[in-house]
Amino acid sequence: MVRTQISLSEEEYKAAKHEAGRLGISLAELLRRSLRTILPADASRPWMRYAGMIETGDPNASRTIDDVVYGQKD
């Protein structure tokens, strides 16, 4: 991980912090997700554009990811 520093206006900072709090993520994660939506996907791994970007609204979704990806077991 590379550390970087950015400058935001007070309004941008407050709005970003509010949105991160609403989503339950850090400001850094909000900014990483935002960048992923505008940067071109790695041509060798185009599916990575979507990795970690799905929201189900279910706080326990990570426990049932196999059901989501592969379908429920019979």
Residue frames as a rotation matrix with the C-alpha (Angstrom) as fourth column:
MET 1
0.593 0.805 0.000 0.00
0.805 -0.593 0.000 0.00
0.000 0.000 -1.000 0.00
VAL 2
-0.536 -0.704 0.466 1.33
0.702 -0.678 -0.217 3.43
0.469 0.211 0.858 -0.92
ARG 3
0.067 0.514 -0.855 0.46
0.827 -0.508 -0.240 6.33
-0.558 -0.691 -0.459 1.36
THR 4
-0.510 -0.174 0.842 -0.51
0.678 -0.683 0.270 9.63
0.529 0.709 0.466 -0.21
GLN 5
-0.490 0.337 -0.804 -1.85
0.537 -0.610 -0.583 12.98
-0.687 -0.717 0.118 0.89
ILE 6
-0.354 0.440 0.825 -4.61
0.782 -0.344 0.519 15.02
0.513 0.829 -0.222 -0.75
SER 7
-0.952 0.129 -0.279 -6.13
0.051 -0.829 -0.557 18.41
-0.303 -0.544 0.782 -0.06
LEU 8
-0.319 0.923 0.216 -9.90
0.857 0.183 0.481 18.83
0.404 0.339 -0.850 0.15
SER 9
-0.467 0.297 0.832 -12.03
-0.332 -0.932 0.147 21.86
0.819 -0.208 0.534 0.81
GLU 10
-0.869 0.199 0.453 -13.78
-0.438 0.117 -0.892 21.86
-0.230 -0.973 -0.014 4.19
GLU 11
0.113 0.986 -0.123 -17.08
-0.916 0.055 -0.398 21.16
-0.385 0.158 0.909 2.41
GLU 12
0.210 -0.107 -0.972 -15.64
-0.659 0.719 -0.221 18.24
0.722 0.687 0.080 0.40
TYR 13
-0.793 -0.592 -0.141 -14.09
-0.268 0.547 -0.793 16.77
0.547 -0.591 -0.593 3.55
LYS 14
-0.632 0.621 0.463 -17.31
-0.599 -0.013 -0.800 17.02
-0.491 -0.784 0.381 5.57
ALA 15
0.351 0.800 -0.486 -19.40
-0.932 0.246 -0.268 15.56
-0.095 0.547 0.832 2.74
ALA 16
-0.027 -0.452 -0.892 -16.95
-0.505 0.776 -0.378 12.69
0.863 0.440 -0.249 2.19
LYS 17
-0.932 -0.311 0.185 -16.74
-0.298 0.369 -0.881 11.92
0.206 -0.876 -0.436 5.93
HIS 18
-0.254 0.926 0.279 -20.53
-0.806 -0.043 -0.590 11.94
-0.535 -0.375 0.757 6.15
GLU 19
0.465 0.424 -0.777 -20.89
-0.831 0.512 -0.218 9.56
0.305 0.747 0.591 3.20
ALA 20
-0.450 -0.693 -0.563 -18.19
-0.353 0.717 -0.601 7.24
0.820 -0.072 -0.567 4.56
GLY 21
-0.872 0.170 0.459 -19.99
-0.440 0.136 -0.887 7.16
-0.213 -0.976 -0.044 7.90
ARG 22
0.126 0.983 -0.136 -23.31
-0.931 0.070 -0.358 6.46
-0.342 0.171 0.924 6.18
LEU 23
0.452 -0.028 -0.891 -21.72
-0.604 0.726 -0.329 3.51
0.656 0.687 0.311 4.37
GLY 24
0.933 -0.113 0.340 -19.90
-0.243 0.500 0.832 2.33
-0.264 -0.859 0.439 7.49
ILE 25
0.569 -0.794 0.216 -16.46
0.789 0.452 -0.417 2.59
0.233 0.407 0.883 5.87
SER 26
0.004 -0.667 -0.745 -13.38
0.640 -0.571 0.514 4.74
-0.768 -0.479 0.425 6.39
LEU 27
0.620 0.109 -0.777 -12.73
-0.346 -0.851 -0.396 7.91
-0.704 0.514 -0.490 4.44
ALA 28
-0.443 -0.869 -0.221 -9.75
-0.664 0.152 0.732 6.17
-0.603 0.471 -0.644 2.83
GLU 29
-0.642 0.257 0.722 -11.96
0.442 0.894 0.075 3.28
-0.626 0.368 -0.688 1.64
LEU 30
0.504 0.845 -0.179 -14.53
0.374 -0.400 -0.837 5.73
-0.779 0.354 -0.518 0.27
LEU 31
0.352 -0.452 -0.820 -11.79
-0.709 -0.700 0.081 7.45
-0.611 0.553 -0.567 -1.74
ARG 32
-0.738 -0.616 0.276 -10.36
-0.320 0.679 0.661 4.12
-0.594 0.400 -0.698 -2.97
ARG 33
-0.217 0.749 0.626 -13.82
0.667 0.582 -0.465 3.00
-0.713 0.317 -0.626 -4.11
SER 34
0.649 0.459 -0.607 -14.38
-0.035 -0.779 -0.627 6.33
-0.760 0.428 -0.489 -5.83
LEU 35
-0.147 -0.802 -0.579 -11.10
-0.802 -0.247 0.545 6.01
-0.580 0.544 -0.606 -7.72
ARG 36
-0.721 -0.133 0.680 -11.92
0.115 0.945 0.308 2.44
-0.683 0.300 -0.666 -8.78
THR 37
0.265 0.926 0.270 -15.09
0.528 0.095 -0.844 3.65
-0.807 0.366 -0.464 -10.48
ILE 38
0.839 0.078 -0.539 -13.21
-0.306 -0.752 -0.583 6.08
-0.451 0.654 -0.607 -12.75
LEU 39
-0.191 -0.974 -0.119 -9.89
-0.758 0.070 0.648 4.34
-0.623 0.214 -0.752 -13.37
PRO 40
0.243 0.239 -0.940 -9.64
-0.856 0.509 -0.092 1.94
0.456 0.827 0.328 -16.33
ALA 41
0.854 0.122 0.505 -9.76
-0.370 0.825 0.426 -1.73
-0.365 -0.551 0.750 -15.36
ASP 42
-0.278 -0.945 0.172 -6.57
-0.634 0.315 0.706 -3.79
-0.721 0.087 -0.687 -15.55
ALA 43
0.135 0.354 -0.925 -6.86
-0.977 0.203 -0.065 -5.42
0.164 0.913 0.374 -18.98
SER 44
-0.639 -0.435 -0.634 -5.45
-0.365 0.898 -0.248 -8.68
0.677 0.073 -0.732 -17.63
ARG 45
-0.783 0.418 -0.460 -8.09
0.622 0.535 -0.572 -8.76
0.007 -0.734 -0.679 -14.83
PRO 46
-0.703 0.503 0.502 -11.14
-0.122 -0.782 0.612 -6.80
0.700 0.369 0.611 -15.99
TRP 47
0.216 0.822 -0.527 -13.37
0.474 0.383 0.793 -8.44
0.854 -0.421 -0.307 -13.37
MET 48
-0.462 -0.480 -0.746 -11.39
0.879 -0.134 -0.458 -6.63
0.120 -0.867 0.484 -10.65
ARG 49
-0.774 0.261 0.577 -13.36
-0.127 -0.956 0.263 -3.46
0.620 0.130 0.774 -11.41
TYR 50
0.188 0.977 0.097 -16.27
-0.449 -0.003 0.894 -5.12
0.874 -0.211 0.438 -9.61
ALA 51
-0.137 -0.303 -0.943 -14.42
0.601 0.732 -0.322 -6.93
0.788 -0.611 0.081 -6.82
GLY 52
-0.627 -0.115 -0.771 -15.61
0.774 -0.210 -0.598 -5.75
-0.093 -0.971 0.221 -3.44
MET 53
-0.977 0.211 -0.015 -18.12
-0.210 -0.960 0.188 -3.33
0.026 0.187 0.982 -4.91
ILE 54
-0.392 0.883 -0.259 -21.36
0.166 0.345 0.924 -5.24
0.905 0.319 -0.282 -4.46
GLU 55
-0.882 0.210 0.421 -23.84
-0.468 -0.305 -0.829 -4.20
-0.046 -0.929 0.367 -1.79
THR 56
-0.638 0.681 -0.359 -26.71
0.409 0.695 0.592 -6.46
0.653 0.231 -0.722 -0.82
GLY 57
-0.049 0.595 0.802 -27.99
-0.635 -0.638 0.435 -4.52
0.771 -0.488 0.409 2.17
ASP 58
0.868 0.291 -0.403 -27.54
0.050 0.756 0.653 -7.70
0.495 -0.587 0.641 4.20
PRO 59
0.480 -0.727 0.492 -24.99
-0.870 -0.466 0.160 -7.15
0.113 -0.505 -0.856 6.99
ASN 60
0.218 -0.363 0.906 -24.32
-0.405 0.811 0.423 -10.92
-0.888 -0.459 0.030 7.02
ALA 61
0.876 0.211 -0.433 -23.79
-0.471 0.185 -0.862 -11.25
-0.102 0.960 0.262 3.26
SER 62
-0.007 -0.964 -0.264 -20.13
-0.944 0.094 -0.316 -12.14
0.329 0.247 -0.911 3.65
ARG 63
-0.442 -0.102 0.891 -21.19
-0.616 0.757 -0.218 -15.29
-0.653 -0.645 -0.397 5.51
THR 64
0.307 0.659 0.686 -23.29
0.166 0.673 -0.721 -16.46
-0.937 0.335 0.097 2.59
ILE 65
-0.023 -0.379 -0.925 -21.09
-0.770 -0.584 0.259 -15.40
-0.638 0.718 -0.279 -0.33
ASP 66
-0.923 -0.312 0.224 -20.92
-0.127 0.799 0.588 -18.94
-0.362 0.515 -0.777 -1.71
ASP 67
-0.185 0.936 0.299 -24.72
0.694 0.340 -0.635 -19.02
-0.696 0.090 -0.713 -1.91
VAL 68
0.453 0.321 -0.831 -24.69
-0.207 -0.869 -0.449 -15.67
-0.867 0.376 -0.328 -3.73
VAL 69
-0.265 -0.700 -0.663 -21.96
-0.846 -0.161 0.508 -16.72
-0.462 0.696 -0.550 -6.18
TYR 70
-0.945 -0.254 -0.208 -22.75
-0.321 0.845 0.427 -20.41
0.067 0.470 -0.880 -6.70
GLY 71
-0.063 0.979 -0.195 -26.38
-0.537 0.132 0.833 -20.66
0.841 0.157 0.518 -5.65
GLN 72
0.094 0.173 0.980 -27.85
-0.986 0.152 0.068 -22.26
-0.137 -0.973 0.185 -2.57
LYS 73
-0.890 -0.433 -0.145 -27.00
-0.442 0.897 0.030 -25.87
0.117 0.091 -0.989 -1.83
ASP 74
-0.027 0.904 -0.428 -29.80
-0.503 0.357 0.787 -28.41
0.864 0.237 0.444 -2.20
